[in-house]
């Protein structure tokens, strides 16, 4: 079993490693992996495509919102007719 001095030294060593990892940031994260897999030009195209998809969704929503507003203003009132 390790002595107290050895354990304390090991804890200091691990704390130093944690500080280094924290200072490097998200080195092994998704963003970094994505950056490594795809070149800069490809990432620019993907970002533009994502923006276009969002704009398409916005267009669809705007269309259906306008339709809903139009149908709300064009509703006809029903009239009841009494039959003898």
Phi, psi and omega in degrees: 000145183284151178280167179300320180297318179294320179294319178296321178295319179295320178297316178299319179297315179294321178296321177297319178296321178297317179299318179296314180297319179293325180287333179283344180082205184273070185291330184245023183278180181299316181301316180295318178298316179300317179296326180286325184281324186244133178293164184305315181299318179297319179296323178297316179296319179295321179295317178295320179296319179298320178295317179297321178296319178294322178292325177296316178298319178299319179298317179297314180298316179300320179299311183287331174293317178297319178299317180296318178295319180296316181289332179290326181275340182258018180288136180263143179275137178275148181238136178264138181241126179277133179249127180276000000 
